[in-house]
Amino acid sequence: MDTIHKIGRRKTAVARVYLSDGKGKITINSKDLTEYFPTATLQYKVNQPFTLTDTLGNYDVKVNVYGGGITGQAEAIRLALSRIMCEIDAENRLVLKPEGLLTRDPRMVERKKFGQKKARKKFQFSKR
């Protein structure tokens, strides 16, 4: 099997994921998965596509991720991995789609407007 490359995005995080046959080693920005994502929740999010498709430990994953926070980065990686799993086998789509792993979450931070404190919050109004 050749290396498969896909991109996943979430908020302002962008993950470029390269998947190839191997022993299940996940490298994120030249660090191990447990080193980059210390919490079990984030590790679970990254491994979720493999767990649902019963392919945990079958592939080596190399990830370049930047932007956003660690949760957004983990979810961006999850989206890219889900897209790769669908490319490997079309049957995986039937498992991943109901879990919502193939949906690009479009929610982003609203920009701050001029003349206001934040995106929606205004400066305090004084009548007199």
Secondary structure, DSSP 4 states (H G I P E B T S, - for coil): ---EEEEEEETTEEEEEEEEESS--EEETTEEHHHH--SHHHHHHHHHHHHHTT-TTSEEEEEEEESS-HHHHHHHHHHHHHHHHHHH-TTHHHHHTTTTTT------PPPPPTTSSSSSPPPPP---
